[in-house]
Amino acid sequence: MFKKGASTMKTLMIAEDLTALGQISLANALGVVQAQSVRPAMLPTALLSTQSEGFGTPVALSTEEWLENALAQWLDMGEEFAGILIGYVGQTALIDKLSVIIDHFSLPVTVIDPVMGDRGSLYPGLDEDYVVAVRQLCQKATVITPNWTELCLLAGYDPTSEYTQELLDTMVEQLRQEGISARVIVTGILGQGTSSTTYQAEKDDQFNWLMAPRIPGHFYGTGDLFSAILASQLVKDVPFERAIQVAHEGLRLAIVQTAPFDEGQRRYGLQLSHLLAYLTSFEA
């Protein structure tokens, strides 16, 4: 029997790929979400043998039918959700289904990480139709968290474009013209010895910056991790700017812990134990 007045956990739907090998995307989101005392409701958009970078072409299993049936059961149960996080989807048809889910639940926290490219390139297997579908999905978000490459793609600019403040402002204005009203957080902007996150302040829509020392090399799954921390904080009603600060610092800890590993090991994802200790310190 449930006790009246007992503490309850918020539930966050997470729709992104589940990678069987390593700690990428949904595999790393689970621990991160639970460490923040948020209940995950998993909607794996595909089951992949490996992540899509660094291992060749992964073996993929569609979860489309399962996803529909799982949602139907949750609806029959009357399950309540505080928010949804959407990451890598990989199929245009599935993006359409997720759009319907967003419309049905109309949740106050709808975080979309438009995972489709990095380092100036679209990910293998994706095309312009996919970019268009993601752009349309982002019209239904409350927050989007692209990296610089993904912001360029969303705004219809060359993904190899280098950062300038003028270009950032121009691209965000282009998103507004495309019907995307979400708050924009851009991760992984590289500068002189820095890696930065920039976001629109709540009070005036001006961009604020959080900077960290740049560590050489590439780190896989950083965007997945950032958005999982952020979405969990937001469903717990943590103020917007504080939620970004927690996500930025948590990601920094994971990158620093992963830095001693070589490129071959980094392909499997970020080391998370220092991050998890940081997140659970808030829950003690």
Buried (B, 14 or more C-beta within 10 A) or exposed (E): EEEEEEEEEBBBBBBBBBBBBBBBBBBBBBBBBBBBBBBBBBBBBBBBBBBBBBBEEBEBEBBEEEBEEBBEEBEEEEEEBBBBBBBBBBBBEBBEBBBEBBEEBEBEBBBBBBBBBBEEEBBEEBEEEBBBBBBBBBBBBBBBBBBBBBBBBBBBBEBEBEBEEEBBEEBBEBBEEBEBEBBBBBBBBEEEEEBBBBBBEEEEEEBBEBBBEBEEEEBBBBBBBBBBBBBBBBBBEBEBBEBBBBBBBBBBBBBBBBEEBEEEEBBBBBBBEBBBEBBEEEEE
